[in-house]
């Protein structure tokens, strides 16, 4: 059975279940890159990373702030982005290796008006507390099942099929809280000068993109090096 069929036949699954399926299906696509390797669910850099400002990361100014004593890592993405979908197994393995002082979160960015509906869906699910059960399944619906939820009605139907109360989802989708979250996300993207996803934003200050890193997977060891730098700076 192929990878796509394996996902299509799984039905409703937990976050961890989806991650195991996707990880098994995509690990081979990561191996030839020579940047990261996956073993026992852990992604590690194959060589030490030398941080070079404006070469493999940029310093930016945003309103994103980490809690005191913490480091905030935000995975900037859009559900319709195939590169974001294919990066998820490496992201999932990498985030499990992050130290206790790191808070990780996916963060949807509406870089164009066409991206707003699925960005609203992300924040609606987040505010409803159902994001862990829907996040990867939405990726799979779009990129494996080839669903194209372009309207609020189609998006609500998709989430209802994932077990989310449709009426409550529609109410949250159209709420002030979601609209405000989308506006804040737009401001983050503009302030950081983000022109594409996936990308990683660390403490609202350090931006790493696939173009700067050399590949999307290569963003992860650079982000790890930045986390180490911030941790050392916090101890001074």
KABELQUI-V929712 format. One record per residue. N is the residue number from 1. RES is the residue in three letters. PSI is psi in whole degrees, -180 to 180 (999 if undefined). OMEGA is omega in whole degrees, 0 to 359 (999 if undefined). Layout:
<<N & RES & PSI & OMEGA> <N & RES & PSI & OMEGA>>
//
This chain:
<<1 & UNK & 131 & 180> <2 & UNK & 168 & 182> <3 & UNK & -46 & 181> <4 & UNK & -45 & 180> <5 & UNK & -35 & 178> <6 & UNK & -41 & 179> <7 & UNK & -43 & 183> <8 & UNK & -28 & 183> <9 & UNK & 2 & 184> <10 & UNK & -24 & 184> <11 & UNK & -155 & 180> <12 & UNK & 132 & 181> <13 & UNK & 160 & 174> <14 & UNK & 168 & 175> <15 & UNK & -49 & 184> <16 & UNK & -35 & 178> <17 & UNK & -45 & 177> <18 & UNK & -42 & 182> <19 & UNK & -37 & 178> <20 & UNK & -42 & 180> <21 & UNK & -48 & 182> <22 & UNK & -39 & 180> <23 & UNK & -44 & 180> <24 & UNK & -36 & 183> <25 & UNK & -25 & 188> <26 & UNK & -8 & 183> <27 & UNK & -41 & 182> <28 & UNK & -27 & 180> <29 & UNK & -19 & 180> <30 & UNK & -32 & 189> <31 & UNK & -42 & 184> <32 & UNK & -8 & 188> <33 & UNK & -24 & 178> <34 & UNK & 9 & 181> <35 & UNK & -43 & 180> <36 & UNK & 155 & 170> <37 & UNK & 148 & 181> <38 & UNK & 127 & 178> <39 & UNK & 125 & 182> <40 & UNK & 36 & 177> <41 & UNK & 12 & 181> <42 & UNK & 131 & 177> <43 & UNK & 128 & 182> <44 & UNK & 151 & 177> <45 & UNK & 145 & 180> <46 & UNK & -12 & 180> <47 & UNK & 153 & 178> <48 & UNK & 146 & 181> <49 & UNK & 128 & 174> <50 & UNK & 116 & 180> <51 & UNK & 130 & 179> <52 & UNK & 107 & 181> <53 & UNK & 137 & 182> <54 & UNK & 6 & 173> <55 & UNK & -61 & 178> <56 & UNK & 5 & 170> <57 & UNK & 163 & 177> <58 & UNK & 147 & 171> <59 & UNK & 128 & 182> <60 & UNK & 170 & 178> <61 & UNK & 117 & 176> <62 & UNK & 175 & 178> <63 & UNK & 2 & 180> <64 & UNK & 128 & 183> <65 & UNK & 134 & 177> <66 & UNK & 150 & 173> <67 & UNK & 154 & 182> <68 & UNK & 131 & 179> <69 & UNK & 1 & 181> <70 & UNK & 166 & 173> <71 & UNK & 127 & 182> <72 & UNK & 121 & 175> <73 & UNK & 120 & 180> <74 & UNK & 125 & 175> <75 & UNK & 107 & 181> <76 & UNK & 127 & 188> <77 & UNK & 174 & 169> <78 & UNK & 139 & 184> <79 & UNK & -29 & 181> <80 & UNK & -1 & 184> <81 & UNK & 115 & 180> <82 & UNK & -32 & 179> <83 & UNK & -38 & 177> <84 & UNK & -43 & 180> <85 & UNK & -46 & 183> <86 & UNK & -18 & 178> <87 & UNK & -17 & 188> <88 & UNK & -43 & 179> <89 & UNK & -41 & 179> <90 & UNK & -40 & 178> <91 & UNK & -46 & 183> <92 & UNK & -43 & 179> <93 & UNK & -40 & 182> <94 & UNK & -44 & 185> <95 & UNK & -24 & 178> <96 & UNK & -15 & 179> <97 & UNK & -4 & 185> <98 & UNK & 144 & 180> <99 & UNK & 167 & 186> <100 & UNK & -21 & 182> <101 & UNK & 8 & 181> <102 & UNK & 126 & 171> <103 & UNK & 125 & 181> <104 & UNK & 142 & 174> <105 & UNK & 141 & 168> <106 & UNK & 149 & 183> <107 & UNK & 111 & 183> <108 & UNK & 136 & 179> <109 & UNK & 128 & 175> <110 & UNK & 83 & 184> <111 & UNK & -19 & 176> <112 & UNK & 161 & 178> <113 & UNK & -33 & 180> <114 & UNK & -20 & 181> <115 & UNK & -10 & 186> <116 & UNK & -45 & 183> <117 & UNK & -46 & 180> <118 & UNK & -26 & 174> <119 & UNK & -42 & 176> <120 & UNK & -38 & 179> <121 & UNK & -43 & 179> <122 & UNK & -49 & 183> <123 & UNK & -32 & 175> <124 & UNK & -46 & 179> <125 & UNK & -39 & 180> <126 & UNK & -46 & 182> <127 & UNK & -26 & 177> <128 & UNK & -13 & 181> <129 & UNK & 17 & 182> <130 & UNK & 5 & 184> <131 & UNK & -42 & 180> <132 & UNK & -31 & 182> <133 & UNK & -13 & 184> <134 & UNK & -23 & 193> <135 & UNK & -59 & 183> <136 & UNK & -28 & 179> <137 & UNK & -34 & 175> <138 & UNK & -44 & 174> <139 & UNK & -47 & 183> <140 & UNK & -39 & 178> <141 & UNK & -40 & 184> <142 & UNK & -43 & 189> <143 & UNK & -16 & 177> <144 & UNK & -47 & 179> <145 & UNK & -6 & 177> <146 & UNK & 35 & 174> <147 & UNK & 149 & 179> <148 & UNK & 76 & 181> <149 & UNK & 91 & 187> <150 & UNK & -18 & 182> <151 & UNK & 159 & 177> <152 & UNK & -36 & 180> <153 & UNK & -44 & 179> <154 & UNK & -38 & 179> <155 & UNK & -43 & 179> <156 & UNK & -39 & 178> <157 & UNK & -42 & 180> <158 & UNK & -45 & 181> <159 & UNK & -35 & 177> <160 & UNK & -39 & 178> <161 & UNK & -22 & 178> <162 & UNK & 5 & 175> <163 & UNK & 7 & 180> <164 & UNK & 138 & 178> <165 & UNK & 118 & 188> <166 & UNK & -46 & 182> <167 & UNK & -42 & 179> <168 & UNK & -37 & 179> <169 & UNK & -46 & 180> <170 & UNK & -42 & 179> <171 & UNK & -44 & 180> <172 & UNK & -41 & 180> <173 & UNK & -37 & 183> <174 & UNK & 13 & 186> <175 & UNK & 161 & 175> <176 & UNK & -39 & 181> <177 & UNK & -43 & 179> <178 & UNK & -44 & 179> <179 & UNK & -39 & 179> <180 & UNK & -40 & 178> <181 & UNK & -39 & 178> <182 & UNK & -42 & 178> <183 & UNK & -39 & 178> <184 & UNK & -41 & 178> <185 & UNK & -40 & 177> <186 & UNK & -41 & 179> <187 & UNK & -40 & 178> <188 & UNK & -47 & 180> <189 & UNK & -43 & 180> <190 & UNK & -45 & 182> <191 & UNK & -37 & 182> <192 & UNK & -7 & 181> <193 & UNK & 35 & 181> <194 & UNK & 128 & 180> <195 & UNK & -6 & 179> <196 & UNK & 163 & 178> <197 & UNK & 157 & 5> <198 & UNK & 159 & 174> <199 & UNK & 164 & 179> <200 & UNK & 131 & 177> <201 & UNK & 125 & 186> <202 & UNK & 121 & 181> <203 & UNK & 24 & 180> <204 & UNK & 11 & 188> <205 & UNK & -33 & 184> <206 & UNK & 123 & 181> <207 & UNK & 130 & 176> <208 & UNK & 128 & 179> <209 & UNK & 162 & 178> <210 & UNK & -35 & 179> <211 & UNK & -43 & 180> <212 & UNK & -38 & 185> <213 & UNK & -26 & 184> <214 & UNK & -24 & 174> <215 & UNK & 164 & 179> <216 & UNK & -41 & 180> <217 & UNK & -31 & 182> <218 & UNK & -10 & 175> <219 & UNK & -30 & 190> <220 & UNK & -50 & 177> <221 & UNK & -29 & 176> <222 & UNK & -43 & 177> <223 & UNK & -39 & 178> <224 & UNK & -40 & 179> <225 & UNK & -38 & 177> <226 & UNK & -39 & 177> <227 & UNK & -43 & 178> <228 & UNK & -40 & 179> <229 & UNK & -46 & 181> <230 & UNK & -42 & 179> <231 & UNK & -44 & 179> <232 & UNK & -41 & 180> <233 & UNK & -36 & 181> <234 & UNK & -23 & 182> <235 & UNK & -9 & 182> <236 & UNK & 999 & 999>>
//
